């Protein structure tokens, strides 16, 4: 973030809450943490989440519980549990409860069979369900118990949760647990993974959303014929995107970059073959 962007954010914070502005300014100058709305703001991550909450106060409300935090969404009349305040950040930054990062219309979701790889806290499978998906199969190797809790809290019945990730083959991987991007780097957390190929051979889907901190690279090993069984893919690509773009192109897809944040998200849509009438 350059100086101009930082200045614009400072002005927005000042308009939202002068008290918040001055407390944050003091933290940045003196390095002193502070309490705001019951949350200790000690670094830029905590500040960023609180800033998003204050900016969208008409829609979102935060409830501090004994064992964590509840993000109440007044639009969908749901609430999401998170064991950590910072973990709420990606949900707010990327408008995941509206699937805005994926630029999907409700007509593309309604009555569709959805594969959701990388459910995080459960916000995207819940969003797919609320937007009319027929059913959702989701994979989440780290926060799967939280996903299940949030599905239960919000009475979502058409989501099936698998407590593992997807990769080139069945087995285990060692990853680092990080807020918002667990799995992107090697670390001490052991997660179970299943083969992309075995899943795509067994089950049929109309739509796949993939945000799994690198597991999308396992799709490079899937035969094009199997890959093309799903007509629409939405993939957040971590790292070099050229190999996957080439892979999907060879499998008969057209691509479009639809979101550029910490990583780029691409829409891969199967080409429609026009058939000319015989004369």
C-alpha positions in Angstrom: 0.0 0.0 0.0 1.5 3.3 -1.1 1.3 6.6 0.8 -1.7 7.9 -1.1 -3.7 4.7 -0.4 -2.7 4.8 3.3 -3.9 8.4 3.5 -7.2 7.5 1.9 -7.7 4.7 4.4 -6.8 7.1 7.2 -9.5 9.5 6.0 -12.1 6.7 5.9 -11.2 5.6 9.4 -11.5 9.2 10.6 -15.0 9.5 9.0 -16.1 6.2 10.5 -14.9 6.8 14.0 -12.6 9.7 15.2 -11.9 7.6 18.4 -10.8 4.6 16.3 -8.6 6.9 14.1 -6.7 8.5 17.0 -6.2 5.2 18.9 -4.8 3.6 15.7 -2.6 6.6 15.0 -1.2 6.3 18.5 -0.6 2.6 18.1 1.4 3.2 14.9 3.4 6.0 16.4 4.0 4.7 19.8 3.6 0.9 19.3 0.9 0.8 22.0 -2.0 -1.7 21.6 -5.5 -0.6 22.5 -9.0 -1.9 23.2 -11.8 -1.1 20.7 -15.3 -2.5 20.9 -14.0 -5.3 23.2 -11.1 -6.3 20.8 -7.5 -5.8 21.5 -5.9 -4.1 18.4 -2.2 -4.9 18.5 -1.2 -5.1 14.9 -2.3 -4.3 11.3 -4.2 -7.6 11.0 -6.5 -6.9 13.9 -6.9 -3.3 12.7 -7.8 -4.4 9.2 -10.6 -6.7 10.4 -12.0 -4.1 12.8 -11.8 -1.5 10.0 -13.9 -3.7 7.7 -16.4 -4.3 10.5 -16.8 -0.6 11.2 -17.1 0.2 7.5 -19.9 -2.3 7.0 -21.7 -1.9 10.3 -25.1 -1.7 8.6 -24.6 -5.3 7.4 -22.3 -7.0 9.9 -22.3 -7.3 13.7 -19.6 -8.9 15.9 -20.5 -10.9 19.0 -17.7 -11.8 21.3 -18.4 -15.2 22.9 -16.6 -17.3 25.5 -14.7 -19.5 23.1 -14.5 -17.2 20.0 -16.3 -14.7 17.8 -19.6 -14.7 15.9 -19.9 -12.7 12.7 -23.6 -11.9 12.2 -24.6 -11.2 8.6 -27.9 -9.2 8.6 -28.4 -9.7 4.8 -28.5 -13.5 4.9 -29.7 -13.7 8.5 -26.8 -16.1 9.4 -23.9 -16.1 11.8 -20.4 -17.5 11.5 -18.3 -18.8 14.4 -14.5 -18.2 14.3 -12.1 -19.2 17.1 -9.9 -16.2 16.2 -10.8 -12.6 15.4 -8.1 -12.4 12.6 -9.6 -15.4 10.8 -12.6 -13.3 9.9 -10.5 -11.1 7.7 -10.6 -13.0 4.4 -14.4 -13.4 4.7 -14.8 -9.6 4.9 -12.0 -8.6 2.5 -13.2 -10.8 -0.3 -16.9 -10.6 0.3 -17.0 -14.4 0.4 -20.6 -14.5 1.8 -21.7 -13.0 -1.5 -19.1 -15.0 -3.5 -18.1 -11.6 -5.1 -14.6 -12.8 -5.7 -16.0 -15.4 -8.1 -18.4 -13.2 -10.0 -21.2 -15.8 -10.1 -24.8 -15.1 -10.7 -27.5 -16.9 -8.7 -28.7 -18.5 -12.0 -25.3 -20.2 -12.4 -25.7 -21.7 -8.9 -29.4 -22.5 -8.6 -30.0 -26.3 -8.7 -26.4 -27.0 -9.5 -24.1 -29.7 -8.0 -21.2 -27.8 -6.5 -17.7 -28.9 -5.5 -16.1 -26.4 -3.0 -12.4 -27.1 -2.3 -11.1 -25.0 0.5 -14.2 -24.2 2.7 -12.2 -22.2 5.2 -14.8 -21.5 8.0 -17.8 -22.6 6.0 -18.7 -19.3 4.5 -18.6 -20.3 0.8 -20.6 -23.6 1.1 -23.2 -21.7 3.1 -23.3 -19.0 0.4 -23.7 -21.7 -2.3 -26.5 -23.3 -0.3 -28.3 -20.0 0.3 -28.1 -19.1 -3.4 -29.9 -22.2 -4.4 -27.3 -25.0 -5.0 -28.8 -28.4 -5.2 -26.1 -29.8 -3.0 -22.5 -28.9 -2.1 -19.5 -31.2 -1.5 -16.8 -29.4 0.3 -13.2 -30.3 1.3 -11.5 -28.6 4.2 -8.5 -30.3 5.9 -7.8 -27.8 8.7 -11.0 -26.0 9.9 -13.5 -28.8 9.1 -14.9 -28.9 12.6 -15.6 -25.2 12.4 -17.2 -25.7 9.0 -19.5 -28.3 10.5 -20.3 -26.1 13.5 -21.3 -23.2 11.2 -23.4 -25.5 9.0 -25.2 -26.7 12.2 -25.7 -23.2 13.6 -27.3 -22.0 10.3 -29.3 -25.2 9.7 -27.7 -25.9 6.3 -28.6 -29.4 5.3 -27.4 -29.8 1.8 -23.6 -29.6 2.4 -21.4 -32.7 2.7 -18.0 -32.0 4.4 -14.9 -34.0 3.9 -12.1 -33.4 6.5 -9.2 -33.6 4.1 -7.6 -31.8 1.2 -7.1 -32.7 -2.5 -3.7 -33.4 -4.1 -2.1 -35.5 -6.9 -2.5 -38.7 -4.9 -3.8 -40.0 -1.6 -1.6 -39.5 1.5 -0.6 -36.8 3.9 1.1 -33.4 3.6 2.9 -31.2 6.1 1.8 -27.5 6.0 2.1 -24.4 8.0 -1.0 -23.1 9.9 -1.4 -19.4 8.9 -4.4 -17.1 9.2 -6.1 -17.0 5.8 -3.6 -19.1 3.9 -3.0 -22.3 5.8 -1.5 -24.9 3.4 0.4 -22.6 1.2 3.8 -23.3 2.9 5.4 -26.4 4.4 5.2 -26.6 8.2 4.4 -28.8 11.1 0.7 -29.4 10.6 -0.1 -32.8 9.1 -3.2 -32.9 6.9 -4.8 -35.8 5.0 -5.2 -35.4 1.3 -7.2 -37.4 -1.4 -6.5 -37.7 -5.1 -8.2 -35.2 -7.4 -8.5 -38.0 -10.0 -10.3 -40.5 -7.8 -12.8 -37.8 -6.8 -13.5 -36.6 -10.3 -13.9 -40.1 -11.6 -16.5 -41.0 -9.0 -18.6 -37.9 -8.7 -20.3 -35.5 -11.1 -20.5 -31.7 -10.6 -21.8 -28.7 -12.5 -19.5 -26.2 -10.9 -16.2 -26.3 -9.0 -14.8 -23.5 -6.8 -11.2 -24.1 -5.7 -9.2 -22.0 -3.2 -6.9 -24.4 -1.5 -3.5 -22.6 -1.2 -1.8 -24.6 -3.9 -3.7 -27.9 -4.1 -4.9 -26.7 -7.5 -1.5 -27.8 -8.9 -2.8 -31.4 -8.5 -5.2 -30.7 -11.4 -2.2 -30.8 -13.8 -2.1 -34.6 -13.4 -5.8 -35.0 -14.2 -6.5 -36.2 -17.8 -8.2 -33.5 -19.9 -11.2 -35.8 -20.5 -11.9 -36.1 -16.8 -11.3 -32.4 -16.2 -13.8 -31.4 -18.8 -16.6 -33.3 -17.1 -17.1 -30.1 -14.9 -18.1 -27.3 -17.3 -17.3 -24.4 -15.0 -14.2 -24.0 -12.7 -13.4 -21.0 -10.5 -9.8 -21.3 -9.3 -7.7 -19.1 -7.0 -4.2 -19.8 -8.4 -1.3 -19.5 -5.9 2.0 -19.0 -7.7 2.6 -19.2 -11.5 -0.8 -19.5 -13.3 0.6 -20.3 -16.8 0.7 -24.1 -16.4 -2.9 -24.3 -15.3 -4.1 -21.9 -17.9 -2.4 -24.0 -20.6 -3.9 -27.2 -19.0 -7.4 -25.9 -19.1 -7.0 -24.5 -22.6 -5.9 -28.0 -23.9 -8.9 -29.5 -22.1 -11.3 -27.2 -24.1 -11.8 -24.3 -21.8 -11.7 -20.6 -22.2 -10.3 -18.5 -19.3 -10.8 -15.1 -17.8 -9.2 -13.5 -14.8 -12.0 -12.4 -12.5 -10.2 -11.3 -9.3 -6.8 -10.0 -8.5 -5.9 -9.8 -4.8 -3.3 -11.8 -2.8 -3.7 -14.3 -5.6 -5.4 -14.3 -9.0 -8.7 -16.0 -9.5 -9.6 -17.4 -12.9 -12.9 -18.5 -14.5 -12.5 -21.5 -16.7 -15.6 -22.2 -18.8 -15.9 -25.1 -21.2 -16.1 -23.9 -24.8 -19.5 -24.3 -26.4 -19.3 -26.2 -29.7 -21.6 -24.8 -32.3 -23.2 -27.3 -34.6 -24.3 -26.3 -38.0 -27.5 -27.8 -39.3 -27.0 -30.2 -42.2 -28.4 -28.9 -45.4 
